[in-house]
Structures are given as structure tokens and as C-alpha cells.
Amino acid sequence: MNLSIEYNIIIAYVVGLFLLYILGWLLVVPRKFLIRLILNGVVGALVLFFINMAGKTFGIYVGINPITALVVGFLGIPGVILLIVLQYIV
């Protein structure tokens, strides 16, 4: 009984599995990125909302739009400070 398998077949299987892995990775990574982007934007909008509520007494107001929400969502407290400083500069 001869159970020899040609090396070409083994290489074809390995390359096929590698390509399948790469394809799956390409389909999963953008979804994770989009979910993270949306969550950061929502968190940033909530932070800006609370900053605007607390800032009424001091005259601080930062408009809530997708760009400012994402800046605060990604940068956190430094993003809030950046937006407040930019508002007073511009």
C-alpha cells in the first residue's frame, strides 16, 4: 500500500488555507474598526454633552457634530481641551 502524496498537493493545500485565512481577516478587521469608530463617536458626543451642561455656568460651549465627537472619542480629555482652546482661538 503506497500512501505517498505529492508535495505539490500539500503546497496547494497550505497556500489555499493561507489565502482563506487572509480573506477572513480582511472581512473581520474593517468591521471591528467601524464598530470602534462608532463607539468612540458616541462616547465623545456624550462627553461633549456633559461638558456643555457643566460649562453653561462658565460660558463654555462646544458644538456637538461627528468631527468633534470623534476627536473627543479618540483623544479623551486632551481632545476636550483641544476643542475648547480651538474655539477660543477661532
C-alpha positions in Angstrom: 0.0 0.0 0.0 1.6 3.2 -1.2 0.4 6.3 0.7 2.7 8.8 -0.9 1.3 12.3 -1.5 2.9 14.6 -3.9 4.4 17.7 -2.5 2.6 19.9 -5.0 -0.7 18.9 -3.4 0.5 19.7 0.1 1.8 23.1 -1.0 -1.5 23.8 -2.8 -3.5 23.0 0.4 -1.2 25.2 2.6 -1.4 28.1 0.1 -5.2 27.7 0.0 -5.6 27.7 3.7 -3.3 30.8 4.0 -5.4 32.6 1.4 -8.6 31.6 3.2 -7.1 33.0 6.4 -6.2 36.3 4.8 -9.7 36.6 3.2 -11.3 36.0 6.6 -9.0 38.5 8.3 -9.8 41.2 5.7 -13.6 40.7 6.3 -13.3 40.9 10.1 -10.9 43.8 10.6 -12.9 46.6 8.9 -16.0 45.6 10.9 -14.0 45.9 14.2 -12.7 49.3 13.1 -16.1 50.6 12.2 -17.6 49.4 15.5 -14.8 51.0 17.4 -15.2 54.3 15.4 -18.9 54.4 16.1 -18.5 53.6 19.8 -15.8 56.3 20.2 -18.1 58.8 18.4 -21.0 58.0 20.8 -18.8 58.3 23.9 -17.3 61.6 22.6 -20.8 63.0 22.0 -21.9 62.1 25.5 -18.8 63.7 27.0 -19.4 66.8 25.0 -23.0 66.9 26.1 -21.9 66.7 29.7 -19.2 69.3 29.2 -21.8 71.6 27.6 -24.2 71.1 30.6 -21.5 71.8 33.1 -20.0 74.6 31.1 -23.2 76.7 31.0 -22.1 78.5 34.2 -18.7 79.3 32.7 -19.8 80.2 29.2 -18.1 77.1 27.7 -20.0 75.6 24.7 -18.6 73.2 22.1 -20.8 72.2 19.3 -21.6 68.5 19.0 -21.1 67.2 15.5 -19.5 64.0 14.1 -16.0 65.5 13.9 -15.9 66.9 17.4 -17.4 63.8 18.8 -14.7 61.6 17.1 -11.9 64.0 18.3 -13.1 63.7 21.9 -13.8 59.9 21.5 -10.2 59.2 20.3 -8.3 61.8 22.3 -10.3 61.8 25.5 -9.7 64.7 27.9 -6.9 66.2 25.7 -9.4 66.3 22.9 -11.9 68.2 25.0 -9.2 70.7 26.0 -8.1 71.0 22.3 -11.6 71.8 21.2 -12.2 74.4 23.9 -8.9 76.1 23.0 -9.6 76.0 19.3 -13.0 77.5 19.9 -11.4 80.5 21.7 -8.7 80.9 19.1 -11.1 80.8 16.1 
